């Protein structure tokens, strides 16, 4: 029987992301014929898998295709390499094109919103395979997924208020549903990263697996993170916190002799997909539709007004924050916040002159050089 193809673009060839069908395995570990899992890969490893405008378009179409795939058991959303799942929007595009072009960014945010919605509307379970940093917009599209399985080298967090934006692409809608208001507001405003262990403890991640391998070929715990669970003298749970002081120095030395191997991460993802295969497909879909309603309620309520604000912000703080990050040296990727606050308190206008004033020297020079070459 010939079935009708419901794809929007059946002959679409992906060039900015990767789309792959992989085997699914039964409980005995044998590949199952006639079924598969779909892996959607962000493919911008050089820029930590930040999504470009063209990549966002393809992610939307990829999720629509996977959703319609009758033989797909689940969708795995991941990225190439072992450094990052996604660090959010492409700051090169933000700094060189979208900054000071709010109407253009308004159109871009329509695409971004559609990307998040395509994940939330997928008719298959969606697993986020966290192969490294999940920061900013990466955290937002990751939380739109149903499950998250992470290597213990992954980092989770936001970047907005430190780099000129607000995490209004889903994190202000979703994060408190995972971790509660107190921890959510810490992450959203202060932008301090969580380890994979802490993210799991707080409920953001379903499973964490070791990916650090020593020269003997043994997998060991992430040396940068406190993996023993205990309560300190202030009553705080320390499990999952990043090490500090002398312990941090020792971790640096230990990490130098380790490599990253994502085989345990892939095995954990395959094991989860196997479990999903042994459920009724319609009951699973309806369960996901019901539990996703909590995310969608906030998403539908806020996405359009957030889109408009984020576009207008491209004329104010984002016009300083994104160039600072993109053009600044590693130690100068943030603006002079104290100076900005002082100048605003004095009544300064948030315009080009103030932007140049609060950029650090390397960012100011880098932006000036770019503009001279690209008038």
N, C-alpha and C positions, 0 to 999 in steps of 0.2 A: 504494500500500500504506500502510495506517495503522500507524505504529510505536507501540509502547508508550512512554508517558512515564514515566521513572524518577525524575523530580524528587520530592523530599520534599514541597514545597509548590508545585505547578505554577502556581497563580494568585497567588503572592507578589508584592506591589508594594513595591519598596524605597523607603524614605523617609529613611533616615539615611545611606545611601551611594548611589552612582550605578552603574547597570549598563547597559552600552552595547555593541551589536554594531557593529563598524566593518569597512569593506572590507579585504580583503587584495589585494596587488598582485603581478603576475607580474614576471619579470625585465625586461620592457619598461616596467614602471611602469603597466600597465593593470589596472583593478579586475577581479577574478575573480568571476564569478557563481556562486552556490551554495555559497560558502565565506565565512567571515568570521573576525575575531578578536574576542574578548570583552575589554572594558576594564572593570575593577572600580575604582571611584574612592572613596577616602575623601573625605568631604565635610564637613569641619569647619575650613575655612580660617581662621576667626577665632581658633581655638585651635590653630593650626599642625597641623591634621589629626590631633590626638590622638583616639584611638578611645574613644567612650563605650560603656557596656554594650550599649545598643541597636545601635550600629554593629557591635560584635563579633558579635552574633547574625546580623546581615544579611550580614557578610562570610562567615561559615560557609556560609550558604545560597547565597550568590552563587557561591562556589567549587564547591559541589556541583552547582549548575545548569550552570556552565560546563564542569565535568568531564564531564557527561552530554551536552553539546551535540555532536551528531554532525558538525555543519558547522563547528565551531570548530577553527581551526588551532592557536591558542595563546591564552593568557590574559595580559593585561597588567594588572599591579597597580600603581596609581598614586594620585594625589590631585589635588584642585583647587588652582589657584593656582600661584605660582612661588616660594613661600617654603619649603615643607616637604612632603616625602612623608609623614612621620609622626614625631612627637616622643614616641610611646609612649602610655601610658594617660592618660586625662583627669584631670589633677591636681585639677580642681575637684571631680570625683566622689570622688577619693581623699581629699582633704583634708576635705570636708564630709560624706561619707557613710561611706566604707569605713574611715577611720582609727578605731581603737579598736572596730571591729566585725569581728573575725577570721573569724567564721563566715560573715558576708556576703561577705567577700573570698574565702573559700574557694570559695564558689559562683561568684563572678565568675571566679576562676582556672580553674574547670572550662571556662567559655566561652572564656577566652583560650587554654587548651591545645588546645581543639577547633579554634580558628581556625588555630593553627600547624599542627596535624595536617591540616586541610583543604587547606592549601597543599601540604604534603608528599605528600598522597594524590591530588592532582589528576591526572587522566588526560591532561592536556594540558601542554605546556611552559609554564612560568610565567616571565614577564619582569617584573622590577621596573623601572618607569620612575621614576627618582629625580629628582623635579622640585624638590628643595630638601633641607632637613635630613632626615637619616635617623638619628634619635637614640633611645636607650633601647629601648623596645619596638618602635619603628619599625625600628631596626636588626635586631631579632630576626625580625620578620615579613619583612623584606627579605632576610635571609640564608636564610630558608626557601624563597625563590624559587630557580629554576634559573639565571637570568641576571639581570644588573643592568646597565642602561644609564643613565648619569647626566649631567646638565648639570654643567659645570665649576664651578658655584656651590654645588654640594651639599656638605654636611658630614656626616661619619659618626662615630658614637661612642656611648658609654654615659653613663648618668647615675646609676646605682644607688647606689654607695657614697658619693656626694656628696649625694644627696638622700633617703637613708633606705631603700634597698632593695638587693637583689643582682640582677644581670642573669641571673636563673635562668629566664627565659622563652624560652630558646633560645641566648642568646649564650655562656653558659658551656659549652654543648654544641657549638656550631657554629664559633665564631670561630677557635679554634686550628686547625681543619681548613683554614681559608682562609690564615692568616698565620703559623702556628707559635705555640708556647707563649710565647716572649718578647714578641713584639709584642701577642699576645692579652692577656696579663696586664697590660701597660701600659694598654691601652684599657679593659679590664674594671674595673680598680681605680682608676686615676687619672682616668678619664673625660675625657681630653683629646681633642678632636675631630680627625679626619683630614680633609684636603681630599679632593676627588674624585680628584685626581691621585695622592695618596699611597695612597688606597684601591685605585686601579687598580694601582699599583706593587706593593702587597702582595698583590694577588690577590682582593680583595673585589668588584671591579667589572670587567665585561668591556670596557666602552667608555666613554670620557668625550668629550663634545662641547662646543664653545664655545657659550655662550648670552648672553654680554655683547655688547651692540651699541652702537657709538658713534653720535654724531649724524649721521655720514655714511652710516649704515646698514651699516657693516662689523662683522663679528663679530671680537672681540679676545679675547685670553686673560684669564682671571680676574686682575685687578690685585693681589689680595690674596695670590696664591700664587706661589712660585718655580717657574716652568715650564721653566727651563733645567736640564738634568741635569748636575750636577757633584758632585765629592767635596770636602768641606771639609778643613781642616787636621787634623781628628781622624779622617778616614777615613769620615765619614758621608755617605751619599747625601742630597743636599739637595733633589732634585727632589720637588715636591709639598708642601714645608713652607710654613707660613704665614710671611709676611714679618714682621720685627720691627724696632724702632727707627725710624730715619729712613725706611727702605723702607716701613714700615707707614704712616707719615704720608703719604708720597707716594701710596701705594695708595688711601688714603681720599680724597685729592683727585681721583685719576683715576676712582675709582668713582662719584663724584658726577655725572659727565657721562655715565654709561652707563645703559642700560636692559636689562631681561631679556626675551629672546625665545626661547621654547621650540620654535620650528619645527625647528631642527636636531635637537633631542632626539626629536621625533615622527618625523622622517625616519629617524633611526637605529633607532628601535624598529620602524618599518615595514620597513626593510631586513632586520632580524634575523628578523622574522616571515616575510618572503618566503623567506629561506634555510631556515627551518623547514618551510615548505610543500613545498619540494622535497626532502623526505626521506620514507621509508616510515613511515606513522603508527604501525604496531605496533612496528617496530624502534626508533623514537624513544621510544615509551612504555616499552618494556622497558629501553632504555638508561637512561632517567631513573629508573625503578624501581630498577635495580641501583645506580646511583651515589648515589641518595638513601638507600640502606640505611645508609651511614655516618652520616648525620645522624640517621636514625630510630633506629639502635641506641642512641645516647646519649640521644636524646629520650625513648624509651620507658623507658630505664633510670632516668631522673632526674625526669621531668615530675611524677609524683605526689608524690614526697617534696618536691620543690621547691615544689609547690603548697601543701603543708601548712606548710612553713617560712614562705613568703611571707605566708600568712594569719596565722600567729602573730606575725610581725614587725609586723603592723598594730597590735599592742598595745604595741610598744616603739619602735624607732628610726624606723619609718615614720610613727608618730604625731607625730613631731617634724619629720621631713624634708619630708613632703608639705605640711603647713600652712606651713612656712617658705617653700617655693617658691611656693605658691599665694597666700598673703596678704602676703608680703614685697614691699617695693619692689625695683626692679630690682637695686640694690646690696646687698640684704639677703635674698637668696633661699636662703642657706645658714645653718645654725645656727652657734652658737659652738662649734666642734669642740674647742678647747682646754679650755674650761670643762666641756664634757661629759666629756671624758676625765679631767679632774681630779676631778670629782664622782663618777664611777664608781669611780675609784681610791680614793676616800674611803669607798666602800661605799654610795653613794646608790642608792635604788631607781629603776628606769626606770619612772616613773609620771607622773601629771599635773603635779605640782609641779616635777619636774625638766624636763619638756618645756617648761613656761612659762618656766623659768629660762634655758634655752639658746636660745630663740627670740630673734631680733633684734627691736628695738623695733617696727618697722613690722609685722612678721609677728605679734608678740604682740598689738598693737592691732587689727590686721585680723581675727585669729581671735576675739578677745574681742567685737568689734562684730558679727561674723557670728553668734556663739552667742547674743548678746543678742537679735538679731532672729529667730533660729531656735532657740528653746529646746528 
